[in-house]
C-alpha cells in the first residue's frame, strides 16, 4: 500500500524529578542533603531510511513517545536519562507542524534530525543547602519534553519527473530506460502509485526518474489521482512530458500538452517554470503529418522535442542521454528549509502567568506552571513551605491576592489544594 501522507503526535520524554534525601551513615554526624538530580528525557529523532518508500507504518499508529528521565536518588545519584526515540521515514519526507503548517524538517539526507527535545532533569536537594537552610526538604521538578502534532508528507527525491495523460506510455518508457518494472496494461490508471527507476548512462553517470501517475484535466483540483501525486513532481529538476502524438484514443496532442501544463501551473507556479522536454510517443502509430505538426508547435515554444516509441524503444537512448547532459547544468534536487520555530524549552521557568478569582469567599488561583513546583513541596515541612511561599511571593500571586482583599484566615485554593492564608 502506497501512503504518502500521515498525521502523528510526537512527545519527547519528561525530565526526572530531583530527589529529597539525607545522608545517613554510621559514625557520620550531620550527613546533610544528598538528593541526586533527575535524568534528562529522551529526544525524538527522525532518520531517513533508504529501504522505505511509503509512510504506511504511520497509518495505524498515531502517538510516538520517547522515554522519560528517571528521578534522582540518595547519595547524590542522578537518575538515568530516558532513551531517545528514533523514527525512520523514507527519504524526501517533509515534516510540518500541524497547526501552523510550517516546515520543521526535510528528511532528505543521512543526517539525523532532532524534532522534539527531552525535558531537563530537576535538581536534587543537595543543591539547596545554605548556611541558613541546612535541611532543605524540597527539590526541583523535571521539565516536560517537547510535544508536537505533525504531518508527514512524502515528496519523492527524483531528478526527472515523467508526466502525461494516462495510457500515453509512461510506464512502458520508464521500464525501457531503467530497471523499474511497473504494471503495464492498455487501460487508464494502470499505475496507481509513483514508480522510481534509476537510469544508468554509463559507469559514472546515472539519474533517478519518477513516473507520476494519474494526471488528467482537473488533477490540481482533486480530480483523478493527480492531486495525490502532483507533489512528487515538485522536487524534480527536469520534466519529461510524454504525449500520444498518434491520437490513438481520439485526443488532440496539442490539447493534451496544454492541459497537463495547465494542471502543473495550477498546482505550483514554480513547477510550471521547471525545464521541460517533450516526447512525442507512439510515433510508430502516427503519420508523418501528425508528428510534423506537433513538432512545429513544440519547437515554436522553444522546447526540446524528441520522437520516441516506448513500445519499440525508438529514440529512448537519445532522450536519456540528452536528459543526463541537461541535468548537469541544473541545480541539485530541491531541499526545503525549516520554517517552524519551536517554543522556548525553558518557558516553564519564565512564563509565570496566572489568574485569581473569588467565589463564595474562596480565592481560586489558576497557575498551571505551579503544578510541578507543588509536586515536590512537603506541606508538613517548615522549610519546604517557606520555599513554596517564596515562589508565591516572587511570582506576584500573593500581591494579587492582597490586591483582591484577602485577609488572614481566608481560604486559598491552588490546584485543588486548599490552605489558610497567613501573612
LOGU-623522 format. One record per residue (C-alpha): chain; residue number from 0; x, y, z; residue in one letter. Coordinates in Angstrom, 1 decimal, padded with zeros to 4 digits. Example, Ala and Ser with C-alpha at 12.3 -4.5 7.8 and 13.67 -1.06 7.14 Angstrom:
BEGIN
{"A",0,{012.3,-004.5,007.8},"A"};
{"A",1,{013.7,-001.1,007.1},"S"};
//
This chain:
BEGIN
{"A",0,{000.0,000.0,000.0},"X"};
{"A",1,{001.4,003.4,-001.0},"X"};
{"A",2,{000.8,006.0,001.7},"X"};
{"A",3,{002.5,009.4,001.2},"X"};
{"A",4,{000.7,011.5,004.0},"X"};
{"A",5,{000.3,010.8,007.7},"X"};
{"A",6,{-000.5,012.7,010.9},"X"};
{"A",7,{001.2,011.8,014.1},"X"};
{"A",8,{001.9,013.1,017.6},"X"};
{"A",9,{005.5,013.1,018.9},"X"};
{"A",10,{006.3,013.6,022.5},"X"};
{"A",11,{009.8,013.8,024.0},"X"};
{"A",12,{010.5,012.4,027.4},"X"};
{"A",13,{009.9,014.4,030.6},"X"};
{"A",14,{012.9,015.1,032.8},"X"};
{"A",15,{013.0,013.2,036.1},"X"};
{"A",16,{012.4,015.0,039.4},"X"};
{"A",17,{015.2,015.8,041.7},"X"};
{"A",18,{015.4,013.7,044.9},"X"};
{"A",19,{015.0,014.8,048.6},"X"};
{"A",20,{017.4,012.7,050.6},"X"};
{"A",21,{019.7,013.0,053.5},"X"};
{"A",22,{023.0,011.2,054.1},"X"};
{"A",23,{022.8,008.6,056.8},"X"};
{"A",24,{025.9,006.6,057.8},"X"};
{"A",25,{027.2,005.2,061.0},"X"};
{"A",26,{029.8,007.5,062.7},"X"};
{"A",27,{029.0,010.3,060.3},"X"};
{"A",28,{027.1,013.1,062.1},"X"};
{"A",29,{025.0,015.7,060.2},"X"};
{"A",30,{025.5,014.0,056.8},"X"};
{"A",31,{023.4,016.6,055.1},"X"};
{"A",32,{021.3,016.6,052.0},"X"};
{"A",33,{022.4,014.2,049.2},"X"};
{"A",34,{019.4,014.1,046.8},"X"};
{"A",35,{020.5,013.5,043.2},"X"};
{"A",36,{019.3,015.2,040.1},"X"};
{"A",37,{016.7,013.7,037.8},"X"};
{"A",38,{017.7,012.3,034.4},"X"};
{"A",39,{017.0,014.1,031.1},"X"};
{"A",40,{014.1,012.9,029.0},"X"};
{"A",41,{014.8,011.2,025.7},"X"};
{"A",42,{014.6,013.1,022.4},"X"};
{"A",43,{012.5,012.2,019.3},"X"};
{"A",44,{014.8,011.8,016.3},"X"};
{"A",45,{013.9,011.4,012.7},"X"};
{"A",46,{016.2,009.4,010.4},"X"};
{"A",47,{015.9,008.8,006.7},"X"};
{"A",48,{015.8,005.1,005.7},"X"};
{"A",49,{016.6,004.1,002.1},"X"};
{"A",50,{014.7,000.8,002.5},"X"};
{"A",51,{011.4,002.7,003.0},"X"};
{"A",52,{009.3,004.1,000.1},"X"};
{"A",53,{005.9,004.7,001.9},"X"};
{"A",54,{004.5,006.1,005.1},"X"};
{"A",55,{002.3,003.1,005.6},"X"};
{"A",56,{003.9,002.4,009.0},"X"};
{"A",57,{002.2,005.6,010.3},"X"};
{"A",58,{-001.3,004.7,009.1},"X"};
{"A",59,{-002.4,002.9,012.2},"X"};
{"A",60,{-000.2,004.4,014.8},"X"};
{"A",61,{-000.6,008.0,016.0},"X"};
{"A",62,{001.4,008.6,019.1},"X"};
{"A",63,{005.2,008.3,019.4},"X"};
{"A",64,{006.8,008.9,022.8},"X"};
{"A",65,{010.4,008.9,024.0},"X"};
{"A",66,{011.3,007.6,027.4},"X"};
{"A",67,{011.1,009.8,030.5},"X"};
{"A",68,{014.1,010.5,032.6},"X"};
{"A",69,{014.3,008.7,035.9},"X"};
{"A",70,{014.1,010.6,039.2},"X"};
{"A",71,{017.2,011.2,041.2},"X"};
{"A",72,{018.1,009.1,044.3},"X"};
{"A",73,{020.1,009.4,047.5},"X"};
{"A",74,{023.9,009.5,047.8},"X"};
{"A",75,{023.9,012.1,045.0},"X"};
{"A",76,{022.9,009.5,042.5},"X"};
{"A",77,{021.5,011.1,039.3},"X"};
{"A",78,{018.5,009.5,037.6},"X"};
{"A",79,{019.1,007.6,034.3},"X"};
{"A",80,{018.4,009.7,031.2},"X"};
{"A",81,{015.5,008.4,029.0},"X"};
{"A",82,{016.3,006.6,025.8},"X"};
{"A",83,{015.8,008.6,022.6},"X"};
{"A",84,{013.1,007.5,020.2},"X"};
{"A",85,{014.3,007.1,016.6},"X"};
{"A",86,{011.6,007.3,013.9},"X"};
{"A",87,{012.6,006.1,010.5},"X"};
{"A",88,{010.9,007.6,007.5},"X"};
{"A",89,{011.5,007.5,003.7},"X"};
{"A",90,{014.0,009.9,002.1},"X"};
{"A",91,{012.1,013.0,001.0},"X"};
{"A",92,{009.7,013.2,003.9},"X"};
{"A",93,{008.7,016.7,004.8},"X"};
{"A",94,{007.6,017.2,008.4},"X"};
{"A",95,{005.3,020.1,009.2},"X"};
{"A",96,{003.8,021.4,012.5},"X"};
{"A",97,{000.1,020.7,012.2},"X"};
{"A",98,{-001.4,023.9,013.4},"X"};
{"A",99,{000.9,026.4,011.6},"X"};
{"A",100,{001.6,024.2,008.6},"X"};
{"A",101,{005.2,025.4,008.8},"X"};
{"A",102,{008.1,023.1,007.8},"X"};
{"A",103,{010.0,021.6,010.8},"X"};
{"A",104,{012.4,019.5,008.8},"X"};
{"A",105,{013.1,018.0,005.3},"X"};
{"A",106,{014.4,014.5,005.9},"X"};
{"A",107,{016.4,014.2,002.7},"X"};
{"A",108,{019.9,013.5,003.9},"X"};
{"A",109,{021.6,010.9,006.1},"X"};
{"A",110,{021.9,013.4,009.0},"X"};
{"A",111,{019.5,012.6,012.0},"X"};
{"A",112,{017.2,015.4,012.9},"X"};
{"A",113,{016.0,016.1,016.5},"X"};
{"A",114,{012.4,017.4,016.3},"X"};
{"A",115,{011.4,017.1,019.9},"X"};
{"A",116,{013.9,017.7,022.7},"X"};
{"A",117,{013.6,015.9,026.0},"X"};
{"A",118,{013.0,017.8,029.2},"X"};
{"A",119,{015.8,018.7,031.6},"X"};
{"A",120,{016.0,016.8,034.8},"X"};
{"A",121,{015.2,018.5,038.1},"X"};
{"A",122,{017.9,019.4,040.7},"X"};
{"A",123,{018.1,017.4,043.9},"X"};
{"A",124,{018.0,018.9,047.4},"X"};
{"A",125,{021.8,018.7,047.6},"X"};
{"A",126,{021.9,022.0,045.6},"X"};
{"A",127,{019.7,024.0,048.0},"X"};
{"A",128,{021.7,023.7,051.2},"X"};
{"A",129,{022.9,027.0,052.5},"X"};
{"A",130,{024.3,028.3,055.8},"X"};
{"A",131,{020.9,029.3,057.0},"X"};
{"A",132,{019.0,026.4,055.3},"X"};
{"A",133,{020.9,023.3,056.2},"X"};
{"A",134,{018.0,020.8,055.8},"X"};
{"A",135,{016.2,021.6,052.6},"X"};
{"A",136,{013.3,019.2,052.2},"X"};
{"A",137,{012.4,020.1,048.7},"X"};
{"A",138,{013.9,019.6,045.2},"X"};
{"A",139,{013.3,020.9,041.7},"X"};
{"A",140,{010.9,019.0,039.4},"X"};
{"A",141,{011.9,017.9,035.9},"X"};
{"A",142,{010.8,019.9,032.9},"X"};
{"A",143,{008.3,018.4,030.4},"X"};
{"A",144,{009.6,017.3,027.0},"X"};
{"A",145,{008.5,019.0,023.8},"X"};
{"A",146,{005.3,017.7,022.2},"X"};
{"A",147,{004.0,018.4,018.7},"X"};
{"A",148,{001.3,017.2,016.4},"X"};
{"A",149,{003.0,016.9,012.9},"X"};
{"A",150,{002.1,015.9,009.4},"X"};
{"A",151,{004.4,013.8,007.3},"X"};
{"A",152,{004.4,014.3,003.6},"X"};
{"A",153,{006.5,012.3,001.2},"X"};
{"A",154,{007.9,014.2,-001.8},"X"};
{"A",155,{009.9,011.8,-003.9},"X"};
{"A",156,{013.6,012.6,-004.5},"X"};
{"A",157,{013.8,012.2,-008.2},"X"};
{"A",158,{015.9,014.1,-010.8},"X"};
{"A",159,{013.4,013.6,-013.6},"X"};
{"A",160,{009.6,013.5,-013.5},"X"};
{"A",161,{007.7,011.7,-016.2},"X"};
{"A",162,{004.3,013.3,-016.7},"X"};
{"A",163,{001.4,012.9,-019.2},"X"};
{"A",164,{-002.1,011.7,-019.6},"X"};
{"A",165,{-003.0,008.1,-018.5},"X"};
{"A",166,{-002.2,005.4,-021.1},"X"};
{"A",167,{000.3,007.5,-023.1},"X"};
{"A",168,{003.2,005.1,-022.4},"X"};
{"A",169,{004.9,006.5,-019.3},"X"};
{"A",170,{005.1,003.1,-017.6},"X"};
{"A",171,{006.5,001.5,-020.7},"X"};
{"A",172,{009.0,004.2,-021.2},"X"};
{"A",173,{010.4,004.0,-017.7},"X"};
{"A",174,{010.6,000.2,-018.0},"X"};
{"A",175,{012.7,000.6,-021.1},"X"};
{"A",176,{015.2,003.1,-019.8},"X"};
{"A",177,{015.6,001.8,-016.2},"X"};
{"A",178,{015.3,-001.3,-014.2},"X"};
{"A",179,{011.8,-000.3,-012.9},"X"};
{"A",180,{009.1,-002.8,-013.6},"X"};
{"A",181,{005.7,-001.1,-013.2},"X"};
{"A",182,{002.5,-002.8,-014.2},"X"};
{"A",183,{001.7,-002.2,-017.8},"X"};
{"A",184,{-001.7,-002.6,-019.4},"X"};
{"A",185,{-003.9,-001.0,-022.0},"X"};
{"A",186,{-006.3,000.9,-019.8},"X"};
{"A",187,{-006.3,004.1,-017.8},"X"};
{"A",188,{-004.9,004.3,-014.2},"X"};
{"A",189,{-002.9,001.1,-014.6},"X"};
{"A",190,{-000.3,002.8,-012.4},"X"};
{"A",191,{-001.7,003.7,-009.0},"X"};
{"A",192,{001.4,004.9,-007.3},"X"};
{"A",193,{004.6,006.8,-008.3},"X"};
{"A",194,{007.3,004.5,-009.7},"X"};
{"A",195,{011.0,005.2,-009.3},"X"};
{"A",196,{013.7,004.0,-011.6},"X"};
{"A",197,{017.5,004.6,-011.9},"X"};
{"A",198,{018.6,005.4,-015.4},"X"};
{"A",199,{022.2,004.5,-015.9},"X"};
{"A",200,{024.0,006.2,-018.8},"X"};
{"A",201,{027.5,004.8,-018.1},"X"};
{"A",202,{029.7,003.7,-015.2},"X"};
{"A",203,{029.8,007.2,-013.8},"X"};
{"A",204,{026.5,008.8,-014.9},"X"};
{"A",205,{023.0,008.0,-013.7},"X"};
{"A",206,{019.9,009.7,-012.5},"X"};
{"A",207,{016.6,008.9,-010.9},"X"};
{"A",208,{013.3,009.1,-012.9},"X"};
{"A",209,{009.8,009.0,-011.4},"X"};
{"A",210,{006.7,008.0,-013.3},"X"};
{"A",211,{004.0,010.3,-011.9},"X"};
{"A",212,{000.6,008.6,-012.5},"X"};
{"A",213,{-003.0,009.8,-012.7},"X"};
{"A",214,{-002.7,013.3,-014.3},"X"};
{"A",215,{-005.9,014.3,-016.0},"X"};
{"A",216,{-007.8,017.6,-016.5},"X"};
{"A",217,{-008.6,019.0,-013.1},"X"};
{"A",218,{-005.9,017.0,-011.3},"X"};
{"A",219,{-004.8,020.1,-009.4},"X"};
{"A",220,{-008.3,020.4,-008.0},"X"};
{"A",221,{-008.6,016.8,-006.9},"X"};
{"A",222,{-009.9,015.1,-010.0},"X"};
{"A",223,{-008.5,011.6,-010.7},"X"};
{"A",224,{-005.3,010.6,-008.9},"X"};
{"A",225,{-003.2,013.6,-009.9},"X"};
{"A",226,{-004.0,015.7,-006.8},"X"};
{"A",227,{-002.4,013.0,-004.7},"X"};
{"A",228,{000.7,012.7,-006.8},"X"};
{"A",229,{001.5,016.1,-008.2},"X"};
{"A",230,{003.5,016.8,-005.0},"X"};
{"A",231,{006.0,014.2,-006.2},"X"};
{"A",232,{006.9,016.3,-009.2},"X"};
{"A",233,{007.8,019.3,-007.1},"X"};
{"A",234,{011.4,018.3,-006.4},"X"};
{"A",235,{012.1,017.1,-009.9},"X"};
{"A",236,{014.8,019.1,-011.7},"X"};
{"A",237,{013.6,018.2,-015.1},"X"};
{"A",238,{010.2,017.3,-016.5},"X"};
{"A",239,{009.8,014.7,-019.3},"X"};
{"A",240,{006.3,015.3,-020.9},"X"};
{"A",241,{005.0,012.3,-022.8},"X"};
{"A",242,{002.3,013.0,-025.4},"X"};
{"A",243,{000.5,010.4,-027.5},"X"};
{"A",244,{001.2,012.0,-030.9},"X"};
{"A",245,{-000.8,009.4,-032.8},"X"};
{"A",246,{-004.1,010.5,-031.1},"X"};
{"A",247,{-004.9,006.8,-030.7},"X"};
{"A",248,{-007.6,007.5,-028.1},"X"};
{"A",249,{-009.2,010.3,-030.1},"X"};
{"A",250,{-007.5,013.1,-028.3},"X"};
{"A",251,{-005.6,016.0,-029.7},"X"};
{"A",252,{-001.8,016.0,-028.8},"X"};
{"A",253,{-001.6,019.8,-028.6},"X"};
{"A",254,{-004.7,020.0,-026.3},"X"};
{"A",255,{-003.2,017.2,-024.1},"X"};
{"A",256,{000.1,019.0,-023.9},"X"};
{"A",257,{-001.6,022.3,-022.8},"X"};
{"A",258,{-003.9,020.6,-020.3},"X"};
{"A",259,{-001.2,018.9,-018.5},"X"};
{"A",260,{000.9,022.1,-018.3},"X"};
{"A",261,{-002.1,023.9,-017.1},"X"};
{"A",262,{-002.5,021.4,-014.2},"X"};
{"A",263,{001.2,021.7,-013.3},"X"};
{"A",264,{000.9,025.5,-013.2},"X"};
{"A",265,{-002.3,025.4,-011.1},"X"};
{"A",266,{-000.6,023.2,-008.6},"X"};
{"A",267,{002.6,025.2,-008.4},"X"};
{"A",268,{003.8,028.3,-010.2},"X"};
{"A",269,{007.4,027.2,-009.5},"X"};
{"A",270,{006.7,023.7,-011.0},"X"};
{"A",271,{005.4,025.4,-014.2},"X"};
{"A",272,{008.8,027.0,-014.7},"X"};
{"A",273,{010.8,023.8,-014.4},"X"};
{"A",274,{012.8,022.8,-017.6},"X"};
{"A",275,{010.8,020.5,-019.8},"X"};
{"A",276,{011.5,018.0,-022.6},"X"};
{"A",277,{008.6,017.0,-024.8},"X"};
{"A",278,{008.5,013.4,-026.1},"X"};
{"A",279,{006.1,012.6,-029.0},"X"};
{"A",280,{005.4,008.9,-028.1},"X"};
{"A",281,{003.7,006.3,-030.3},"X"};
{"A",282,{005.5,007.6,-033.4},"X"};
{"A",283,{005.2,004.2,-034.9},"X"};
{"A",284,{001.4,004.6,-034.9},"X"};
{"A",285,{001.3,008.2,-036.1},"X"};
{"A",286,{001.5,009.7,-039.6},"X"};
{"A",287,{004.4,012.0,-040.6},"X"};
{"A",288,{001.9,014.8,-040.9},"X"};
{"A",289,{000.7,014.3,-037.3},"X"};
{"A",290,{004.3,014.2,-036.0},"X"};
{"A",291,{005.5,017.2,-038.0},"X"};
{"A",292,{002.5,019.4,-037.0},"X"};
{"A",293,{003.1,018.7,-033.3},"X"};
{"A",294,{006.8,019.1,-033.6},"X"};
{"A",295,{006.4,022.5,-035.2},"X"};
{"A",296,{004.1,023.6,-032.3},"X"};
{"A",297,{006.5,022.5,-029.6},"X"};
{"A",298,{009.6,023.9,-031.3},"X"};
{"A",299,{007.8,027.2,-031.7},"X"};
{"A",300,{007.6,027.3,-027.9},"X"};
{"A",301,{011.4,026.8,-027.7},"X"};
{"A",302,{011.2,023.3,-026.0},"X"};
{"A",303,{013.4,020.3,-026.9},"X"};
{"A",304,{011.4,017.7,-028.9},"X"};
{"A",305,{012.1,014.0,-029.4},"X"};
{"A",306,{010.3,011.4,-031.4},"X"};
{"A",307,{010.0,008.2,-029.4},"X"};
{"A",308,{008.2,004.9,-029.4},"X"};
{"A",309,{008.4,003.3,-025.9},"X"};
{"A",310,{007.0,000.1,-027.2},"X"};
{"A",311,{009.8,-000.3,-029.7},"X"};
{"A",312,{012.5,001.7,-027.7},"X"};
{"A",313,{012.9,004.0,-030.7},"X"};
{"A",314,{014.5,007.3,-029.5},"X"};
{"A",315,{014.7,006.3,-025.8},"X"};
{"A",316,{018.5,006.2,-025.7},"X"};
{"A",317,{018.8,009.7,-027.2},"X"};
{"A",318,{016.3,011.1,-024.7},"X"};
{"A",319,{018.1,009.8,-021.6},"X"};
{"A",320,{021.5,011.0,-022.9},"X"};
{"A",321,{020.1,014.4,-023.6},"X"};
{"A",322,{018.4,014.5,-020.1},"X"};
{"A",323,{021.7,013.5,-018.4},"X"};
{"A",324,{023.5,016.4,-020.1},"X"};
{"A",325,{020.8,018.8,-019.2},"X"};
{"A",326,{020.8,017.7,-015.6},"X"};
{"A",327,{024.5,018.6,-015.3},"X"};
{"A",328,{023.5,022.2,-016.0},"X"};
{"A",329,{020.7,022.3,-013.4},"X"};
{"A",330,{020.8,022.9,-009.6},"X"};
{"A",331,{020.6,019.9,-007.3},"X"};
{"A",332,{017.3,018.4,-006.1},"X"};
{"A",333,{015.3,020.9,-004.1},"X"};
{"A",334,{015.6,020.8,-000.3},"X"};
{"A",335,{013.0,022.6,001.9},"X"};
{"A",336,{014.4,024.8,004.7},"X"};
{"A",337,{012.8,024.7,008.2},"X"};
{"A",338,{010.4,027.5,009.0},"X"};
{"A",339,{008.9,026.5,012.3},"X"};
{"A",340,{010.5,028.0,015.5},"X"};
{"A",341,{009.8,025.8,018.5},"X"};
{"A",342,{008.7,027.4,021.7},"X"};
{"A",343,{011.4,028.1,024.3},"X"};
{"A",344,{012.0,024.8,026.1},"X"};
{"A",345,{012.6,026.9,029.3},"X"};
{"A",346,{009.3,028.7,029.0},"X"};
{"A",347,{008.1,026.7,032.0},"X"};
{"A",348,{010.7,028.5,034.1},"X"};
{"A",349,{009.9,032.0,032.8},"X"};
{"A",350,{006.2,032.1,031.9},"X"};
{"A",351,{004.5,032.6,035.3},"X"};
{"A",352,{001.1,033.8,034.2},"X"};
{"A",353,{-001.8,033.1,036.5},"X"};
{"A",354,{-005.4,034.2,037.2},"X"};
{"A",355,{-007.2,034.7,040.6},"X"};
{"A",356,{-010.9,034.7,041.1},"X"};
{"A",357,{-013.0,034.9,044.2},"X"};
{"A",358,{-016.1,032.6,044.6},"X"};
{"A",359,{-018.1,032.3,047.9},"X"};
{"A",360,{-015.2,033.7,049.9},"X"};
{"A",361,{-012.6,031.3,048.4},"X"};
{"A",362,{-009.7,032.7,046.4},"X"};
{"A",363,{-009.1,030.3,043.4},"X"};
{"A",364,{-005.6,030.6,041.9},"X"};
{"A",365,{-005.2,029.1,038.4},"X"};
{"A",366,{-001.4,028.8,037.7},"X"};
{"A",367,{-000.6,025.6,035.6},"X"};
{"A",368,{003.1,026.3,035.9},"X"};
{"A",369,{002.9,025.7,039.7},"X"};
{"A",370,{001.9,022.1,039.3},"X"};
{"A",371,{005.5,020.7,039.0},"X"};
{"A",372,{006.7,023.1,041.8},"X"};
{"A",373,{003.9,022.0,044.1},"X"};
{"A",374,{004.5,018.3,043.4},"X"};
{"A",375,{007.9,018.5,045.2},"X"};
{"A",376,{006.7,020.6,048.2},"X"};
{"A",377,{006.2,018.9,051.5},"X"};
{"A",378,{003.3,020.6,053.3},"X"};
{"A",379,{004.4,019.2,056.6},"X"};
{"A",380,{007.9,020.6,056.4},"X"};
{"A",381,{008.5,024.2,057.5},"X"};
{"A",382,{011.5,025.0,055.2},"X"};
{"A",383,{009.7,023.4,052.2},"X"};
{"A",384,{006.7,025.6,052.9},"X"};
{"A",385,{009.0,028.6,053.2},"X"};
{"A",386,{010.3,027.8,049.7},"X"};
{"A",387,{006.7,027.4,048.4},"X"};
{"A",388,{005.8,030.8,049.9},"X"};
{"A",389,{008.8,032.5,048.3},"X"};
{"A",390,{007.7,031.2,044.9},"X"};
{"A",391,{004.2,032.6,045.5},"X"};
{"A",392,{005.7,035.9,046.5},"X"};
{"A",393,{008.2,036.2,043.6},"X"};
{"A",394,{005.6,035.3,041.0},"X"};
{"A",395,{003.2,038.0,042.2},"X"};
{"A",396,{000.4,035.6,043.3},"X"};
{"A",397,{000.5,036.9,046.9},"X"};
{"A",398,{000.4,040.6,045.7},"X"};
{"A",399,{-002.6,039.8,043.6},"X"};
{"A",400,{-004.4,038.1,046.5},"X"};
{"A",401,{-003.8,041.1,048.7},"X"};
{"A",402,{-005.0,043.4,045.9},"X"};
{"A",403,{-008.3,041.4,045.8},"X"};
{"A",404,{-008.6,041.8,049.6},"X"};
{"A",405,{-007.5,038.5,051.0},"X"};
{"A",406,{-007.3,038.5,054.8},"X"};
{"A",407,{-005.6,036.3,057.3},"X"};
{"A",408,{-007.5,033.1,057.7},"X"};
{"A",409,{-009.2,033.3,054.3},"X"};
{"A",410,{-009.2,030.1,052.2},"X"};
{"A",411,{-006.9,029.9,049.1},"X"};
{"A",412,{-007.3,027.1,046.6},"X"};
{"A",413,{-004.3,026.3,044.4},"X"};
{"A",414,{-004.5,023.3,042.1},"X"};
{"A",415,{-007.2,021.8,044.3},"X"};
{"A",416,{-005.1,022.1,047.5},"X"};
{"A",417,{-006.7,024.5,050.0},"X"};
{"A",418,{-004.9,026.3,052.7},"X"};
{"A",419,{-005.5,029.2,055.1},"X"};
{"A",420,{-003.8,032.5,054.1},"X"};
{"A",421,{-001.2,033.6,056.7},"X"};
{"A",422,{000.7,036.8,056.5},"X"};
//
